[in-house]
Amino acid sequence: MVAMNKVFNGIMITGYFPKAWKKGKNITIPKPGKDPRNPCNLCPVTQLSHVTKIFEHALLRRLNPFLSPREEQYGFHTEHDHVAARTGATLPSVRDELRTIHSSHVPGHGEGFRQ
């Protein structure tokens, strides 16, 4: 756990994300009750490294106090549902939102993760 903490802190300080962690394995999952031989009945999923997912969750826990979902966002927003999303609302990109936040505005930036 200490070694993983050091790696995560290094990523936060340097901003370098290991290329190997960006690679995933693409698989397909058949839709229930549908013919799995028909490609239209398959849901594509990319499996990422388990270390990537752990880092993602740690980063999200650190950023959540500073982020609030837009009203137009329906995914991962407890007050909205998928029916409302079909009315034409657009989902803003989290990446675009994060780009607008300058690192000096995030308290603790550069300190890494606490043990």
Buried (B, 14 or more C-beta within 10 A) or exposed (E): EEEEBEBBBEBBEEEEEBEEBEEEEEEEEEEEEEEEEEEEBBEEEEEBBEBBEEBEEBBEEBEEEEEEBEEBBBEEBEEBEEEEBEEEBEEEEBEEBEEEEEEEEBEEBEEBBEE
